[in-house]
Amino acid sequence: RVQLPHPEILEASEIGHVLLVDDGKVKLTVVGKGEGYLDCRVDVEGKISNRKGVNTPDSVLDISPLTPKDRSDLEYMLKIGVDWVALSFVQRPEDIVEIHELIDKYLPDAAFKPAVMAKIEKPSCFIGDSLERIVELCEGIMVARGDLGVECAPEDVPLLQKQ
């Protein structure tokens, strides 16, 4: 039994979805679901230690990529002045809209507005026209090939990057 501190993962996961723990070292498949829990089959076993990430390649999580600390850091960085702001874990265009709204909210009067870089590391960016919309909303794109390769087949990463 393993506890996840993110109920969003439980809510977004469906039977048949894959969960990857610790950059894919442990692979689980959801075989059952109930209120506040998932039953999973262990496909690739391994030891799980504290504070390891959980990747959800089959799910789009309805959460902001920005933590409260990220928001506080953004406010501080805008006060001292930065040229670029990079956003990790972008899943959908709404994530870029959110960072632009926060920049507008925290940017001091007459300060230089920084450009926004989206870090593409989730396969959900490639659903429908999401990638095109993300590209339209920001000034730069960074493809995190290693991170993307955890959630996608490694041979697919160059093709996705080319998009």
C-alpha positions in Angstrom: 0.0 0.0 0.0 1.4 3.4 -1.0 -0.1 6.8 -0.3 -0.1 9.6 -2.8 -0.3 13.2 -1.6 -2.0 14.2 -4.8 -5.7 13.3 -5.0 -5.7 14.7 -8.5 -3.8 11.6 -9.6 -6.5 9.4 -8.1 -9.3 11.4 -9.7 -7.7 11.5 -13.2 -6.6 7.8 -13.3 -8.9 5.3 -15.0 -8.7 1.5 -15.2 -5.9 0.6 -17.7 -3.9 3.8 -17.1 -0.3 3.5 -16.3 1.5 5.1 -13.3 5.3 5.4 -13.4 7.1 5.9 -10.1 10.6 7.3 -9.7 11.2 8.2 -13.4 9.7 4.9 -14.5 11.7 2.6 -12.4 8.4 1.2 -11.0 5.5 0.7 -13.4 1.9 0.2 -12.2 -1.3 -0.4 -14.1 -4.6 0.7 -12.6 -6.9 -2.3 -12.3 -9.5 -0.9 -10.0 -10.7 2.4 -8.6 -12.7 3.6 -5.6 -13.3 6.7 -3.6 -9.9 7.9 -2.6 -7.9 4.9 -3.8 -6.6 3.0 -6.8 -5.9 -0.7 -7.0 -2.8 -1.3 -9.2 -1.0 -4.3 -10.7 2.8 -4.0 -10.4 4.2 -4.5 -13.9 7.8 -3.5 -13.1 8.6 -3.9 -9.5 11.2 -2.0 -7.4 11.7 -0.2 -4.1 9.9 3.1 -3.6 11.5 5.6 -1.3 10.3 9.0 0.0 9.6 11.9 -2.3 9.7 10.1 -5.6 7.7 11.5 -8.5 4.7 9.8 -10.1 4.3 10.2 -13.8 0.8 9.8 -15.3 1.3 9.3 -19.1 -2.3 8.4 -19.7 -3.9 11.2 -17.7 -4.2 15.0 -17.9 -4.2 16.2 -14.3 -6.5 19.1 -13.6 -4.0 20.9 -11.5 -1.8 24.0 -11.9 1.9 23.3 -12.6 2.6 26.1 -10.2 3.0 25.3 -6.5 2.5 28.0 -3.8 6.3 28.3 -3.6 6.5 28.8 -7.4 4.0 31.7 -7.1 6.0 33.3 -4.3 9.2 32.9 -6.3 7.6 34.4 -9.4 6.4 37.4 -7.5 9.9 38.0 -6.1 11.6 37.5 -9.5 9.3 39.9 -11.2 10.2 42.5 -8.5 13.9 42.2 -9.1 13.5 41.9 -12.9 14.0 38.9 -15.1 14.1 38.5 -18.9 12.5 35.0 -19.1 10.2 32.9 -17.0 10.2 29.1 -17.7 7.2 26.9 -16.8 7.8 23.2 -16.2 5.1 20.5 -16.4 3.0 22.3 -19.0 0.1 20.0 -19.8 -2.3 22.3 -21.6 -2.6 25.8 -23.0 -4.4 26.9 -19.9 -1.1 26.5 -18.0 0.5 29.2 -20.1 -2.5 31.5 -19.8 -2.2 31.1 -16.0 1.5 32.1 -15.9 0.7 35.2 -18.1 -2.1 36.2 -15.7 0.2 35.9 -12.7 2.9 37.9 -14.5 0.4 40.6 -15.2 -0.8 40.5 -11.6 2.7 40.7 -10.0 4.6 42.8 -12.5 5.5 46.2 -11.0 4.4 49.3 -12.9 6.8 50.2 -15.7 8.7 47.0 -15.3 9.9 44.9 -18.3 7.5 42.1 -19.0 9.5 38.8 -19.2 9.1 36.3 -22.0 7.6 32.9 -21.2 9.3 29.5 -22.0 7.2 26.3 -21.9 8.9 23.2 -20.9 7.3 20.3 -22.8 7.7 17.1 -20.9 4.2 15.6 -20.8 2.6 13.7 -23.7 -0.7 15.5 -22.9 0.8 18.5 -24.7 0.3 16.6 -28.0 -3.4 15.9 -27.6 -5.5 17.7 -30.3 -4.3 21.2 -31.0 -2.8 21.7 -27.5 0.8 22.0 -28.7 -0.1 24.6 -31.4 -2.0 26.6 -28.8 0.9 26.4 -26.3 3.3 27.6 -29.0 1.1 30.6 -29.8 0.9 31.6 -26.2 4.5 31.7 -25.3 7.8 33.0 -26.7 9.9 29.9 -26.4 9.6 26.1 -26.2 12.0 23.7 -24.5 11.5 20.0 -25.2 12.7 18.0 -22.2 13.6 14.8 -24.0 14.6 12.8 -21.0 11.4 13.7 -19.1 9.2 13.1 -22.2 11.0 9.7 -22.7 9.8 8.6 -19.2 6.2 8.9 -20.3 6.5 8.0 -24.0 8.3 5.3 -25.9 11.9 6.6 -26.3 11.7 6.0 -30.1 8.7 8.4 -30.3 10.5 11.3 -28.6 12.4 12.6 -31.7 9.2 12.5 -33.7 7.3 14.4 -31.0 10.1 16.9 -30.7 10.0 17.5 -34.4 6.3 18.6 -34.1 
